[in-house]
Structures are given as structure tokens and as C-alpha cells.
């Protein structure tokens, strides 16, 4: 009998008969490994444990400790969900059911929306099927047979997926749970060996959805769930979900009077007075960071002729995501979806010398993207937004030093907001433009910059943009969620498309390299992150209202306004609550509005020129002169919260 050689991760190898399933390799190593294994990697391809080995191969068993394991586990749980739904609700059409960073979902076409009681029934059915330990089996069907099978079951969406994703393939991959009658789905897998492996899962909620996220397509019901290998991890995650609900920026944004949305302007926020103040303060903060670093701010048009978008490549590859209009003379135009093409025109507007580089252009004007209505979500997915956007035009020799400077800006900004972050270097993808040697040089320059800046990073192999490698940054919020924000991208293609040139020291023309970069990302999304990170209780330096003065009675109103004027003159954002309400009510209202400091003004305070200071988090801090409070508050603003008013008061008391 012919044999094949299996090479394991530790470098050892063993010979097994041709056609041996991977599961038998695991069993040959140890019974414990065989019980723990969920799937396998064969020559870097993820496969089921039933996969037959027909040639020499590198094999790595996927166990719960493997980085890919949780995605496989969750994807399998999504299939279990679909099996339970189709069992309980005959005639249901299945859409797609992927794993996500937080769990999984599955989209269905159903006769009526699911209600909470339905989720209870579905989850109970899932547990019943899990207890039955039904096998997942991958089957290869002729493509036409698969199309006819799903068409005959009344599942046109599956037929559409097969037609789109398997064109030119003689066979398609389908998975059953137990058998075709119990559940079958068009899927490439892999999956866990059986439903008995699926234990720590919970269904969470439902929402309306559309096929492929497009409101013009079939309406669907999306069921969200999550799954973990242990009940402890599941319980901790569910606790985070409850905390996240309390921090939901959509609710807090409404309650705190920051922004609103209206169905007549889907995907575009109405910024109210406090929200506008926050937005503008963040914009100004970014200017104060960038101007000393050599950036110049520009404003480019909002609408461009299609010729610009054809030159940049967006007309051919991104047009469906843009808002298109015709000018009065019938010329096709595109509303600006990104700033980079306009910045190319700014660079090309005059002769540039190597002495002009790096040229750093910064812009904060509004951008518009025609996102599908089904994916719009609060401030995190919108159609109108602004970015702290910049494009740095550099020479090849300047890449490493410029990226190092950008990294230090990222470190400073996220440090000011108290946001821990990680970096990953995304390298050349399979589909790329340019020469491999250029890519190698660019990737080496980014790695050098990361190391010189002392920034730890991981390699995200093959995830670079098609036009160049990039560095992406994930920030972690107060409840442990990761958000992708900053990005630094090298681009050799855009300067080529716009024929950008500079005169070098040799008096010859050279092509610049463009570095696309943003730190906040979009202001809208970053504000959503800040709202949820701080649960709406912003630190003093960015709070829309930093202080509220609370007169105890009408006779104290004039003094309260005098105090407010002193605070405003010092640069603090202040309001006076002059309503004819009890002081306790006013304090509770200020607490609900999450205002950092409340200054109570009564007879004694008016007579002594003081205020009774209350902190949002520290309670009563006692009376103190207005000038002392102003000094401590300004110090807290300057140090980004490093020295609080309460801390300053404690220091004064200690010295006394």
C-alpha cells in the first residue's frame, strides 16, 4: 500500500497510508489530542478532520488553543442555529451565517419577524441537537445537482450564491448535519466534527436585514448569537454585552443632547449644540497636534468631474459606493468620497522640489459614501463624515523617518485619550500593483520605522492594500472591545496615475511616494468610540460642558452668572442652571448629563467669593475660592486629566 509523509509542527514526521483521514493522524499521536482536535491545517489550508491525506503534507491539528479555533467553532454554531430554525419553522430560506469577532449571525427569510419567545425555542432546539451529537459531514456535489437541489427546496438565495461563487467549478461543497433531511448548506467549511462539540453558546437578539446588505434586495431576519469554549468566557462576554448596552453611543448621544438622526437624511448625523462643540474641539485638538508637526491644512472641492475619478481609478472600482450627480451642462460628477485625489491635484498645481518634501496636506472637509441602508449604524457606519485626513508626499529615502514621526503622533494622540492600542504591519496581498522589489523595500521601511519608534507590532501577512503595504492600529476601549482606527498606508500607484513629479538634487524629475494617514479615522466613528469608552462621562478636557453653576435660590442667580463669566473668561465651557428647582434636583440633573463639575452658589459662597464644588465622580469636594477652582480645572485640562480638581484639593489640604 502506498504511503504519504506527514510533517508535524515540531518537525517530526510519520508515514501513513494514502487516504488516511487527518483524525487518524491525531489519534496516532495521542487520544487526548484526538478528543481535543476540531479541524486541521494541511499545507496551510483549513480542513475537516475527515480530510483524506493523498500526498506528503504539513499537518497542524486545530484545538481550542489554536488561533483559528474560535472562528471555526462559531461558524459551526451558526450552522447549528440554521438547522434549529429550519426544523422549527419549515419553509424558512437560509441566507448566510458567518462567524464574527464577537460571535456569529445567520440571515433568514421568514414569514414573520422572530420574537423573544422564538429565540428561546430556537436555542432550546440547538441544545437538543448539540446533545444528540450529530455529525457534520462535507459532501461534494456536481454543481448542477446542487443548484437543482436548492432550487427544488425553494431556496433561490442559495442558488444565487452557488452561481456567483462556483462559476467554472464542476463540484461544490455542501455540509450536512446528520443528513440532508436534517440540515444541508452550501459552505466551504471547515466545521467541528459533530454538534456535541458545541456547548457554550447563547442567542442574543434579532434585527431586520437585507440580502447582501442592500435595501433593494430581499428583506431578511438576522439572528445574532455568540459562542465560547467555556461557560466562564461566555458569562464574561454576556456581562460585557450588558455593559455595552449601557454605553451604547446611540442612546447616550440622544440622552446627552449630542446628536440625532432623521429618516429624511439617512446615515448623516444632525450635530446638536453640545455635539458640535465636542466635534469642533476634537478638530481643533488635531490641528494643534498637526500644525507643529509641519502639516498645512487645505480644503478641496466636494464635487469633482468624473475625469478625476477616472484618473484615480475610483470611477471603475468604487463608483457604486459614490453619490453621482450631473452638472447643469450634463457632465457626470461624483461627490467626494475621499480626499486623496484632490490632494494629488494640489501637489501637481506647481513645480515641486525635493526641498519641498515632505509635503504634508491635512483636510477635514465632509466626505460622502453611498453605504447600503442595511449597514448604517449610528455614528459607526454613516454616509456623511469627516476625517482627520492627511497625505504626506515624500521621497523614497524619507519613508522610514516620516512613518516614524507618524507613529509618534499616533502614540501621543491615543495617549492623550487614555486608549491602549496595538499595531500590525499588513504586507503584500496576492493581488497587487507594482514590482515585488518595490513592495519589499516599502515593507522594510515600515518595519524599520516601527522598530525605531519602539512600537511593538505583529505581521498581518497578505492584508496590505493593492497599492501598497500599511500599518493598522486597533485601540481597546474600557470594556475590552477592539476598534480599528488609525492607518498609515504607502501608495506608489496614485502618484503614478496622476503623473506627480518633483525635481531632485540631480536636477532630474522623480516620482514622490504618498503616505495616506489618519489617526482618529472619521470624527463620527471616533466620537462613537469615545462615548462608549467613557460611557458618556468625558474627561474634563473634552467634555462639551465642563462645569455647571447651580444657584440655590433666585437671589443667588446674579452671583452664579458672575462666576460663570469668570470661568468663561478663563477658557472653560460653563452653563448656569437658573431654573426654579430645588438644588438636589439640579445636582441630579447635572449628574445625569455627566457634567464633570458642579459649582453650588448660595448665601455663604456669594458673601465669600467661593463655590461649593461637587465632582461627577468624587462627590462633595468642599468650598473653595473661584480662582482656586479655575486654576485647578485649567491644570486638569492642560494635563489631559493627569491632575484633577479633587487631586489638587487634596494636595492643598495636605500642605495646610
Secondary structure as GFF3:
##gff-version 3
##sequence-region A 1 656
A	DSSP	beta_strand	3	8	.	.	.	ID=ss1
A	DSSP	beta_strand	13	17	.	.	.	ID=ss2
A	DSSP	beta_strand	20	21	.	.	.	ID=ss3
A	DSSP	alpha_helix	22	29	.	.	.	ID=ss4
A	DSSP	alpha_helix	31	36	.	.	.	ID=ss5
A	DSSP	beta_strand	39	42	.	.	.	ID=ss6
A	DSSP	beta_strand	45	47	.	.	.	ID=ss7
A	DSSP	beta_strand	52	53	.	.	.	ID=ss8
A	DSSP	beta_strand	57	62	.	.	.	ID=ss9
A	DSSP	alpha_helix	69	88	.	.	.	ID=ss10
A	DSSP	beta_strand	93	94	.	.	.	ID=ss11
A	DSSP	beta_strand	104	109	.	.	.	ID=ss12
A	DSSP	alpha_helix	116	131	.	.	.	ID=ss13
A	DSSP	beta_strand	136	142	.	.	.	ID=ss14
A	DSSP	alpha_helix	143	152	.	.	.	ID=ss15
A	DSSP	alpha_helix	156	165	.	.	.	ID=ss16
A	DSSP	beta_strand	171	177	.	.	.	ID=ss17
A	DSSP	beta_strand	184	186	.	.	.	ID=ss18
A	DSSP	three_ten_helix	195	197	.	.	.	ID=ss19
A	DSSP	beta_strand	200	210	.	.	.	ID=ss20
A	DSSP	three_ten_helix	211	213	.	.	.	ID=ss21
A	DSSP	beta_strand	219	228	.	.	.	ID=ss22
A	DSSP	alpha_helix	231	247	.	.	.	ID=ss23
A	DSSP	alpha_helix	249	255	.	.	.	ID=ss24
A	DSSP	beta_strand	259	260	.	.	.	ID=ss25
A	DSSP	three_ten_helix	263	265	.	.	.	ID=ss26
A	DSSP	beta_strand	270	271	.	.	.	ID=ss27
A	DSSP	alpha_helix	273	291	.	.	.	ID=ss28
A	DSSP	beta_strand	295	297	.	.	.	ID=ss29
A	DSSP	beta_strand	303	305	.	.	.	ID=ss30
A	DSSP	alpha_helix	306	312	.	.	.	ID=ss31
A	DSSP	alpha_helix	314	317	.	.	.	ID=ss32
A	DSSP	three_ten_helix	319	321	.	.	.	ID=ss33
A	DSSP	beta_strand	324	326	.	.	.	ID=ss34
A	DSSP	beta_strand	332	335	.	.	.	ID=ss35
A	DSSP	alpha_helix	340	348	.	.	.	ID=ss36
A	DSSP	three_ten_helix	354	356	.	.	.	ID=ss37
A	DSSP	beta_strand	359	363	.	.	.	ID=ss38
A	DSSP	beta_strand	366	368	.	.	.	ID=ss39
A	DSSP	three_ten_helix	373	375	.	.	.	ID=ss40
A	DSSP	beta_strand	384	394	.	.	.	ID=ss41
A	DSSP	three_ten_helix	396	398	.	.	.	ID=ss42
A	DSSP	alpha_helix	399	416	.	.	.	ID=ss43
A	DSSP	beta_strand	420	426	.	.	.	ID=ss44
A	DSSP	alpha_helix	436	452	.	.	.	ID=ss45
A	DSSP	beta_strand	457	460	.	.	.	ID=ss46
A	DSSP	beta_strand	470	476	.	.	.	ID=ss47
A	DSSP	beta_strand	482	491	.	.	.	ID=ss48
A	DSSP	alpha_helix	493	497	.	.	.	ID=ss49
A	DSSP	beta_strand	502	503	.	.	.	ID=ss50
A	DSSP	beta_strand	509	510	.	.	.	ID=ss51
A	DSSP	beta_strand	513	522	.	.	.	ID=ss52
A	DSSP	alpha_helix	523	534	.	.	.	ID=ss53
A	DSSP	three_ten_helix	540	542	.	.	.	ID=ss54
A	DSSP	beta_strand	547	551	.	.	.	ID=ss55
A	DSSP	three_ten_helix	554	556	.	.	.	ID=ss56
A	DSSP	alpha_helix	557	569	.	.	.	ID=ss57
A	DSSP	beta_strand	574	576	.	.	.	ID=ss58
A	DSSP	alpha_helix	583	592	.	.	.	ID=ss59
A	DSSP	beta_strand	597	601	.	.	.	ID=ss60
A	DSSP	alpha_helix	603	608	.	.	.	ID=ss61
A	DSSP	beta_strand	610	615	.	.	.	ID=ss62
A	DSSP	beta_strand	619	625	.	.	.	ID=ss63
A	DSSP	alpha_helix	626	638	.	.	.	ID=ss64
A	DSSP	alpha_helix	645	655	.	.	.	ID=ss65
###
